[in-house]
Amino acid sequence: MISLKNVKKIYKEANKDIVVFEDLNVDIQSASKNIILGASGCGKSTFLNLISAIDDSDAGDIFIDDLNIAKISEEQKTIYRRENIGFIFQFFNLLPTLSIEENILLPLELNKKLTKTNKDFALDLLDRVGLADRLKSFPDRLSGGQQQRVAIVRALVHKPKIIVADEPTGNLDNETSAVIMDLIFELINTSRATLLMATHNESFSSLADNSYKVSNKELVLDTTKL
């Protein structure tokens, strides 16, 4: 369960306070698939950054199960992200000097979980996305859609509780976007992770369990899906 209680987030801009969220309260069930909609600059990425402990809230509590990440140290937040969050970015963020195999195994290395079993799991995921033959390739030799497939595998290899996806198809054409979205939801269904995906594309909400919109400094659930 992800639970935000009375969360407030403010940014300073030219000596002004920009209030992104004020008294935000929301509960998100574990293993659910959630789309966060809204115009650019409305706070979608900020919400994901709060859940990921990249941004600090200015007030309130953020519980991930029994852990209140709003109250832990920076070192504990780093460990929390490394162990519990899988990131899928718009621009892939693959390390260009590492091969595809090295990129997908990096989360396992960072978590000191690079066992044969976990490596086999990672390679199986790569096979499932159709890139088992590109293990030794480098990111610049892959298309955008292929790079995003690698990024999805990298996000899942350490079996995180939460997958955070920030506009994961924003840098892809429409046809490739549809393929990538189907792939994300297929693998999420298998992994049983909680998906939080920010997007401006409302058509993707049909794939999710819940659809939210950032509006008036709140996260509003689309009740038509209930």
N, C-alpha and C positions, 0 to 999 in steps of 0.2 A: 504494500500500500504506500502510495505517495500522498502526503497530506500537508497542505500549506494552510497555516493559521495566521490570519491578520498580517499578511506579508505586505510590506511597503518597500518600494524601490524608487530611488531618486537619483538622477544624474545632474551634475553641475554643468551648465553651458552658458558662457558669457555672463557670469555672475547671477545667473538665474537658476532656479530649481525646476528641473523637468521631471514631473512625477509620472513614472511609467505605470506603476501599480500602487494602489492605495487600498489597504484593508482587503487584500486578496485572500479568499478562502476557497479551496478546491480539494477534493479527494479523488484520486485516480487509482483504480483497482490494479493489482498486480496481474501481469500477463495479458493486459488489455492493449488494444491498438488504438492510438489516439492521434487525431489530426488537429493541429493548431493553425487556424486560418486568420488572415488579416492583411491589411495593406502594408507595404514596406514602411518600416519605422514605427509600427504600432506597438512593438514589444514582444513579438514572437521569439526572436533570438534571445532577448533578455530573460524570458521565462525559461527557456532551455538552459541558459547559463546559470540561473538560480538553482535549478534541479541538479546541474552538474557541479555545483560549488565553484564555478569559475567566477561568477559575480556574487558578492555578498548582499544580502538584504539589509535594508536600513531599519527594519523592525519586523517582528513576527518570528514564527517558527516554521521550519521545513523538515518534516519527518520523512525519512525513507525507512519504512518499517519502524523500528524502535530508535533509530539514530536521528538525532536532531542536527542536521548538517549546518544549521545557522549558528550553532554553539560550539563547534569544534575548532581546533587550531588549523593553521594553514598546512602544516605537515600532515595532519589527519585528513584534511580535504584532498591532498594529493594522493594519499593511499586510497581514500574512498573512490576517487575518480578512476584510478588505475585498476582497481579490483571490480568495480560495480558498473562502470559506464562504458558503453561502446559507442563511438562517434562515427557518423557518416556525414561528410561535409559536401557542400556544393562543388568545391574545387578539388575534391578527392584527397588532397594533402598526403599523397604517397611520397615517400622519401626517394628522390631521384637517383641517389647513389647506391640504393639497395635494389636487389633483384625482387621480382614478385614474391618469390618464396621468402626472402628475408623480410619483406614488408609485412606479410601476413603472420609471420612467426614472432614479430617484434613484441606484441602484447604479452605473449607467453614468456618471452625472455624477461620482460620488465617485471612480471609477476612471479618470476622464478618457478614457472610451471611448464617448462619446455621438456616434457616427458615424451616418450615414444607414442603413448596413447593420445596425448593432446596434439602432437604433431600430425599423427595420422588423421585425427579429427579435422584439423585445419586443411590438410591436403584433400580430404574427402569433400569439404565445403568448396574448395577451389574447383574440384572436378564437377561438382553439382552446378556451378555457374559456368561451366564450359571452358575453363582456362587451365586445365591440368597440364596442357602441353606448353604453357608459357612460364613455367617455374623459373627459368633462368633468364627470362627477358627482363628488361628494365622498363619503368613506367612510360618513358618517352617513345617506346616502340608500340604502345597500345593505343587504341582509339579511346575517346572520352567514355563511351559506354563500357568498354572493357576495364578501364581504370576504375570506374565506379563499382563494377562487380568485384574487383579486388578490394576496394575500400569496404564494401559490405562484408566480405569474408573477414577482413582484418577486424571489423567491429564485433564479430561474433565468436572469434576463435577462443577467447578466454571465458566464454559463457557468462556474460554480464547480466545483471538483473535488469538493466535499463539500456535501451538503444535510443540515443538522441540523434535525430536526423534533421539537419538544418538546410532546407531547400535542396534536397539531394538530387533533384532532377533539373535544377535551375540552370545548369550549364549544358543541358542536353537537348537535342531536337525532340519533337513530339513523339515520334515513333520509338526512339530509344528510351524516352522517359516512361512510356507505357510498359515496356519490357522491364525496366529497372524497378518500377513500382510493383509489378507483379512478383518479381523476384524477392524484393524486400519483404513483402507480406507472406510469401510462401515460406521463406526461411524463418521469419519471426514466429509463424504458427508452429514450426517445428521446435524452435528454441524455447518457447514459452517466456521470452523476455517481455518486458513492458516497453512498448514503442511510443515515443513522443516525437512527432514529426511536424515541423513547421513548414508551411507551404502557402503560396498565394493561389494555388490551383484548386478551386472548389470541387472539381470533378473527382479528385482523389478521396474525398470524404466518404464516398460510397464503399470504399474498401475497409474503412475503419469501424471499430466498435463505437467510438465516440468522436464527435466533431465539436471543437470549441472555436470561438472567435474572440480575439482580443478587442474589447470595445469599452470605452469610457473607464479605462484603468482597471478593468476586470477581465476575467476569463469566463466567458459565457457558454454554457453547454447548449448545443443544438438539440432541443427536446423532440424534434420531429423524428430523430433516429431511435427514440426510446420505444 
